Amino acid sequence: MKWLVLLGLVAFSECIVIIPLTKVKTMRKTLSEKNMLSNFLKEHAYRVSQISSRGSNRTIHPPEEHHDMLYMGNITIGTPPQEFQFVFDTGSSDLWVTSVFCTSPTCSTHVRFRHLESSTFWPTQKTFSITYGSGNMKGFLAYDTVQIGDLVSTDQPFALSVAEYGFEGIPFDGILGLNYPRLSFSGAIPIFNNLKNQGAISEPVFAFYLSKKEKDGSEVMFGGVDKSYYQGVLDWVPLIEMGDWSVHMDSISMKRKVIACSGGCKALVDTGISLILGPRRLFNNIQKLIGAMPRSSKQYISCFAINILPSIIFTINGITYPVPAQAYILKDSRGHLYTTFKENTVRTSTETWILGDVFLRKYFSVFDGGNDRIGLARAV
């Protein structure tokens, strides 16, 4: 009997909680494919000031930089639980959900949290706002039970939105930030840290597998790593500083020639962004090298180019991570090919690149909060 108890404890310590993610097309992509985007943006124009979080170097992108694709998973809030679709975002630290208090037109298209129906809900008077690349939200802080799969965080601080701007056509009900506490706009403890503090997860790690399939097959896992999702071994990269999922990148090259990040630069590994973003001058250089031509909000290439374009190599901590043309070139509904590189329009003191889902579909990523490092390996 004693051995059975010990075996049970070992099995529990190795338990990994896996949450399925669904890749969805945003309204922006749908409207763009129907040549309706420019009219839609004129009708829903707004102004968002650019702010940073507590003096951090968190990059804020302009409102027009919506995501073409998003990966979303389900979580529940309240007692009894109410279910919502969330973006799991390593680029931010706050957890917030659309609420019945929100009167913005965008909120009418989202599932709203009904606080009066939760017996464990506890409000506060603290208000704040958050600015993202696609828009911003205003809300107030509250506490309730939040559940991610089998993981339960009691008295979890989260925000209820009272206003949302710029999220038109983006079908999430909220954002679950997975970055470090110091980047929190609300000052609340992020849910991952609470789960770790409450002993809900055996290891302070989470990982992303972003499938190349059209819709299903992607997952985020908490408390461990499933080795069946990657080939070879994980290459561990230390963070530039504790408190942000950013690493030092050695260079970006093509055909054995450095085309960006010469002498090293900063790279943020961000699951909440679908593209790869970099400074204007270097972004323009890459577009010229691959023969891209601007049209509307995208950079298009010849339909024949995808078969001859070389891989773009991201070298991180001495390891090369090739991204082939089939990964950094996408096809719209009309069969036209466009690049997934975008300009980062916010100036930073140092050269900074953001590695979004285009990169992460090629490489399985592990975020190790216990050792302040990121692990990368070729995804299966």
N, C-alpha and C positions, 0 to 999 in steps of 0.2 A: 504493500500500500504506500509506503514511504517513497519507493522508486516511482510509482505512478504520479505522485504529487510533484516530484522533482521533474519528471518528464513533461508534466503539464506546464510547469513554470518555464522550462526551456522553450516549449512550443509557443507560449505566450510572448516571450521576449523576442522571438524571431518573427512575430506577426507583422505583416505589412498590410496596411489598409490601402486599397486601390480604388480610385474614383474614375469611372469612365468619363471621357471628355468627347464632346461632339463638335466637329468643325462646321461652322455655319457661315453662310454668306450674309453680309450686311446689306441693308437697303442701299447704302451708297454704291456698292458694286452693282446691284440690280439696276439702279437708276442710271448709272454710267453706261451699262450695257444697252439701255433703252434710249440713250442720248437725252435724258431728262435731268441730269445732275445739275447743270448750270442754273436752270430755272428753279430747281428745288432749293439750292443754296441761297439764291437771291430772296426767295420767299421766307427762308428761315435764318436770315442773317443775324448775327449777334456779335458782341464784343467781349472778349475774355482777356483780362490782364494776365501777364505772365508773372508768376511768382515762384519762389523756390521754397523748399521745405527746410526750415530751421537752419538756413545758411548752407545747405548741402549743394552739391553739384548736380542734383537731379535734373535731367534735361526735360524741358517743357516744349512740346511741339505745337504749332499753330492749329487752330480748330479745323482747317480744311484737311489736315492729315488724318482722315478716318482710316480705320483698318478695313482691308478688303475681306479678310477672313478672321474669325475669332474661334477660340477653343473654349467651350463652356462645360461646366459640370454642375450637378445638383447638390445643394446643401439645404438644411432645414433650420429654422429659427423659431423659438417659442415653445410653449407647452399648452395644448398639444402642438406638435411640430407643423409648421407651414413651410412648404417646399418652394425653392427659388432656383433659377439658373444664374450661376455666377461665373465671372472670368477669374481664373486663378493667376494672379499678377505678381511676378517677382520684381517688378519695377516700382511698386508702391507698398505701403505698410498698413493701410487702413481697411477696415471691413465696413461696408455700408450697403444698405438696401433701400429700394424705393418704398415709400410709406404712404399711408392714406392722407398724410398731411401735405403731400406734394400736389401743387396745383398747376405745375408746368404741363404743357401739352404732351411732352415726351412721356411723362409718367403714366398717362392714360393707356399707353401701349405696353406697360410692364405690369407684372404681378406685384401687388403692393402688400407690404407687411401690415397686418391688422393687430395693432398692439393691444386693443381691448379684449382680444380673444386669447391672449397668453397670460396664464396665471403666474408666470415667473418674470414678467416684464417689469423693469424698474427704470424710470426716466431720470435724467439729470437736466440741469439748466445750462449746460455748457454747449455753446454753438461754435461752428467753424465752417470753413469751406475748403475744397480741394480742387486744384486745377490739373487736368490731364491733357494729353495731346488732342483728344477728340472733343473736349468740352470741360464743364465743371459742375460741381454740385455744392449745395449748401444744406446743412443739416444740424442736428443736435445729437449729443451722445446719450446712449442708454445702455442697459445691461439686460441680458437674457441668456437662455441656454441655446447654444449653437451646436449643430451636429454635422460632421462631415463623414459620411459612411458610418462606421462603428465608433468613430472618435467623438466624444462629447466634451464640450467646454462649458462648464457652468459659470454663471455670472460673467459672461464674456462681454467686454465693452464693444459696442458697434454703433454705427451712425444710422439715423433715419433721415432720408433726404426730405427736405421741404421745398427744394427747387433744383431742377436739373436743366442744363443748357448744353446743346451741341451733341446730344446722344440720339438724335433722330435716326430711326432706322437701324439702330444697333440693339439687337434683341436680348440683351442681358437684363437681369433684375437688380444686379448689384456687382460689386467688385470685392474680391477677397485678396487683400494685399499680403504678400509673403516675404517682403523685405524686412530689414532690421528695424527695431523699435525707434531708433533715432530719426528715421525718416517719416515718422507718423505725423500727419498734420494735426490730428486730434490729441496727440499725446497719450493715446490709449495703448495698452499692451496688445500687440498683434496676436491673432488666434494661434499661430504656430508656436509662439513663445509660451502662451498660456497652456497649450496642450503638453508642451515639454515640462513646464513647471508643475502641472497637475499629475504628471506621471502617466499620461494617456498614451504616449508613444515610447517605444523602447530605445530608439536612437533619434537624436535631434537632426534628422535628415529628411528631405523629400526629393522626389525626382520626377522628371517629365519625359514621357515618350509621346512624341507628336507624329502620328501616322501619316504616311503619304496617301492614304486612301481618301476618297472624296468626302466622306462624312464621318464614319465610325472608325474605331480601332485605337484612338489616342487615350492616354491615361496619365493621371498624376498619382503618385504613390507616397505614402507617409510612413515614417518609422523604419524604413529599410529600402533595399534595392533589389529588384528582380533582375537577375543576371541574364534572363532569357531575352531581354529587350535590346541587348547590345552585343557587339562582337569584340573579341580580344579583352583587354583590360582597361580600366578607367585610368585616364591620365589626370592627376590632381593638379589644380592650379590655385595657388594662394591668392586671397583677395588683396587688392591694393591696400585697403585698410579695413579693419573690422567695422561693420555697420552698413555695408552696401555691397550688393552683388556685382561688383566690378573688378576686372582683372587687368593686368598689364598685357597688352598685345605687342608682339615683336614687329610685325609687318603685315601688309596686304600686298600680294604679288600676283603676277600673271605672266606666263611664259618666262619664268625665272627672273623677271624684272619687278622690282618694288614699284608699286603704283600708288601706294598710300601708306600712312603710318610709318614713314621712314624714320628710323631711330627710336621707334616705340611710341605707343599711345595708350589711351584708356579705352576699354571695351566694357560696356554694360551688357549683361546677359539678361534679356528681358522677354518673358513669356507673354507679356501683355501687348506686344507690338508685332505685327505680322511681317514687317519688312526689315531691311538693313539700312540704317541711316548714318550719314557722315557729313563732314563739313562741305560747304558749297563748292569750293575750288576743287577738292579731291573727288567729290561726287561727279562734277562735270567732267573731270579727267577720265573717270571710269566709263561714263556714258559715251565719250568720244572713242575710247579704245574698243568698245564693243559695238560701235556703230549705231548707237541709239539716237532717235530723233524725237524731240518733244512734240506731243499732240495732246491737247486738253491738259489733264492733270498727270499724264503718264508719259513715259519714254518708250517709244516703240522701236522694234527692230524688224529686219526682213524675215520673212517666214523661212528662208533657207539658212539664215545665220545660225540658228540653234544647233545645227549639225556640225558647224565648223568652229564655233566659239570655244575658247579654252576654259578650263576651270579657273576660278579665282581662289587663291590660296590664302587662308588666314593662319598665320603662325602665332601660336600662343604658348608661352613657356617652353619654347624650343620644339614644339610639336606642330606639324603641319595639318591643317584641316581644310582639304579641298572642297569647294562648293561648285559642282559642275553647272554648265549652262542650263541643263534640264531642270535644275533646282532654282537658279536665280532668274530664269525666264519663265513667265506664265502666259497663259492663253486666255483671252476674253471670249465672250460668247459668240463673237463673230469670227473667231479663229485668228485674230491678230495677236502678235506676240509683244509683250512689254516686259521691261526689267523691274526687278524688285528692289533696286537701290533708290533711296530717296534722300533728298537734302535735309539735313538737320539745320533748320533756319535759326536756331538759337545759338549765339556765339558763346563759346566757353574759353577759359584761359588756356586750356590744353586741348590738343586734338582728341576728340572723343567720338567713338563709334558705338552704335547700338545694334547688337546682334539679336534680332527677333526670330520669329518662327521659321523664316526661310533657312536660317542657319540651324535651328534646333530640330527641324525635320530630318536633317542629315545626321545630327549628333545627339545621342541620349545624354541628358544633363542631370547631374546630381548636385544638390545644394546642401552642403554639410555645415550646419550652424554650430556644431560642436567644435569643429576644427577650422572654421572660417576659410573655407575653400570650395571650389567648384570642380566636379569631376566630369570629364567628357569622354565619350567613346562612340564609335561608329554605330548608329542605330541599325537594327536588323530590318 
